[in-house]
Amino acid sequence: MIIDVRDAVVRYRSTGRQVLHGVDLTVSEGDFTLVGGPSGCGKSTLLRLLNGLVPHAYRAEVEGRVEIGGRPAAEQTIRQLSTVVGTLLQDPAKQIVGTTVFTELAFGPENLGLPRAEIGARIDEVVARVGIEHLLRRPTHSLSGGELQMVAFAGVLVMRPRVIVVDEPLANLDLDAGRRLLTALRRFVDDGGAAVVVEHRLEELLEFGPTQALYLEDGRPRYAGDIPGFLREAPVDQVKLPFETLVARAAELPEPPARPPGDGRGDSRLTYRGVSLAYGAQPVLSDADLDLGATERVAVLGRNGAGKSTLLRAAVRLLEPVAGEVLVDGAPVTERSILSLATTFGYVFQNPGQALFSASVAEELAFGPRNLGRPAEEIARDSEQAVAAMLLDQEPDIMARPPHTLSHGQQRRLTVALALAMRPGTLILDEPTAGQDLRSTTMFMERVLGGTDSVYFITHDVDLALTSADRVVVVDRGRIVADASPAELAHDEMLWAAAGLRETSLLRAIRDRLPEKGKVPHPFLLARKETPQ
């Protein structure tokens, strides 16, 4: 047995909150463990308990048995624990220290004092296994979020731990990258290792044969057992289950929220005319022509590094075109100041750490509106409304909480609340629902879509794009290769294969049951429609 956790209790000293209540988990060689639960339920805390970050880095009181590699975790240093437990964080940027991919992969083995030849051999083996040979000499600051995640995973593998704990491995990855990561993880387990994986995108993980599941709610175990039992008992409104499971459990499905009415495309809000974008000498996007309306919901799909985030960064002048022109409300974006653009676009980064810097949630929310000269009472009102819209108002003393004490999923919602507090006409969201449970995603999208005139969101969640957007834009290899309604896009089978998009069970059901025109209903409605009468 590698991990033995019995009746674990964790209480953070910074907040006084008890996050885990009597959790049990055992992991042996060959185990592939799925850990699920709503955002903020204690999943990440459990992983920190396994790798020693709790209590060695995060000050916390720990009760119960926590043995790693046959020894109490409290008696081992983080360095000692790292030889047993390797960790891939939900936010990979937090664990990248090297200036290039090569130096990043060499960092851990060098700190173990390994010979140079062995370090080189380990790096060669891992980059081939994970498929990142083309990134080896790249600066880490130039990588996309998905590329960073693959590099961070390679950095874990190169250390050769006995068990790997992974927090939301698929949150920022496209189809090919996700499969490479999970294939490498499955091979690691098959070769005598073990894995503990927190993941909301259950359907993709199931293909790689998890052996057991632990489901947490409010820090307490609700289910612990095998995967078939988990599929029968997992809350249908909190866990994104495969479509076939939804059909089998159709009688349990609640009514989904009503989709906020859309006004159609409306006037032009954001226009690209022959736009090419680059980072230094590295071209990213070429000859983009696109016109996004002021009252429509647009999803942007594509592989990691295809140019999705780069495309929308140009809207707020985070990147200037090397060719072509970007227009906002019919006028060149170059005529608009950054401050004026902030009231037109609420831009939310993929990595919440890029937006959070204040000592409290209240200060974060007030920063932007205060710079616009808004009065204190107006700022307080807008802040409360934004926090409620993002489902954060139920957190105790949320306004006084330091943002870094929130879970990663809660931090992501907080960054959207920051944008909402500015009262923009259009929200631009980069992976807004990554790391969110189904209930949070559903309510989040309902409130975001109903709270602003238009929303443009980048996502790897194909089902979210098909069921929440009026229109889907696909970017591949630096070019816009599709721009269509969700139903039209779902039926374009050649495009899905060519652009490396993920074919889900819901997508297949849409093709089988729905026409090529019209809206795509909520999965619950489609599952109930398919149930034999």
C-alpha positions, 0 to 999 in steps of 0.5 A: 500500500502506497497511501493509507488515509483513515478518518482524516480531518483538515482545518485551515488555520488561516480561515479556521474552516474545517475542509475535510471531515473523516475521509478514508482513502487507500491506494496501492500499486495498480490503483487508478482512483477518481476523486469527484465532488462539487467545487470547493468540497475539499478535493484539492485539500485531499491532494495536498494532504497526500503530497505533504503541502498540507500541513508543510506548506499550507498551515493546517491542523490535521487529525487521523492517519495519513501514511505515505509510502508506509510512514506518517506524512507528518514525519517526512519532508516535502522533498522526501514525499516528492519521491513517493508522490508526484503532483500535477496541479490544476494551475500548471503555471504554479509549478513551472520554474524553468525558463525553457522546457528543457531546464524545467524538466531537468530541475527536479532530477538535478535537485536529486543529484542525479548524474547528467547522463541519467537526467538526459536519458529520463528527459528523452524518454518522457518527452517522447512518451508525452509527445512534447519533443517540439516544445523542448527548446521553447521558453516556458513563458511562450507556452499556451495553458494546455502546453504548460500542463503537458510540460508540468506533467512531463516534469512529474514523470521525469521524477519517477514517483510511486504515485501521481496525484493530478488535479483536473488534468483535462481542464485546459487540454484539447482532445489529442493532448488529453489523450496523450496525458491520460495514455501516459498516466495509464501506462504509468499505472500499468507499469506498477505505479498508481494514480489519484485523479480529480476530474470533472470531465468523467466521460473521457477519464472512463476510457482509461479504466479508473478502478475506484471512485471517491465522491466528496460533498462538503468535505465528507465522503458521499460515495467510495467504491467501484466505478459501476456503483459510482455511475449508478449513485453519482448525483445527476445534477452535479456530475457530468455523466456520459449521455448513455448514463443520463438516458438510463437515469432519465427519471432522476433528471431535474428540470434544467434552467431555462436558457436566457432568451437571445436577441440574435446577432445585433450590431457588430461588436468585434470585427477582424479584417485580415488580421494576423497575430504573432508573439515576436517572430512566432506567427500564431494567427493568420488572415482572420476575418470574423464579425461578432455581434453585440447581442450573441453568444459565441463559443470558440473551439480548437486545439491547444496552441491553435490561436484561440486565446490570441484571437480574443486578446487582440480585442482588448489590445493585449496584442497588436496585429502585425497585419489587418485591422481590429474594430470595436463597435465599428471603429479601430480598436487603436482609437480606444484606450485600455480604460475605455475598452474595460467598460466594453469588454470584461476580459477573464484570463484562463489563469485566475492567478493573472488577475488576483493580487489584492488582500481581500475579495472586496478589494479585488472587486473594488479595484477596477470600478474605483479606477473608473471613479465610481462611488463607494456605495455603487461599488459595494452594490455591484460587488455584492451582485457580482459575487452572488451571480458567481455563486460565491455569496454562500462562502462565509465572510467571502468579502474578507477572504484573501483570494488565494484561500479560495479553491481554484474553481472558486478563484476562477468564478471570482475573476468573472465576478471582477469582470461583471463588477465593471458592468461591461457590455460583452464578456470575453471568457477564456476557459470559464468553466474549467474545474467546475462541477456540473451544477456550478457550470450550469448555474454559472452559464445561466447567470453569465449568459443572462447578465450581459448583452453578449458573451464570447467564450473559449472552451475545450468543453464541446458539450458546453459550446454546443448547448450554450452558444448561438454560434461556434467558431473553430480555430485550427493551426492559426486559421479560422476553419469554421463558423456555424450554428451548433447544430450545423457544426455537430453534423460536420463530421469531417471538420471534427476529425480534421480539427482534432475536436472531441466527439462526445456521447452527447455529440453523437446523440445530437447527430442521431436525434436532431436535425442539422438546423435549429437549437441544441437542447439541454442534455437532460431534455434530450436524454428524457426524449430518448427514454422509451415510453 
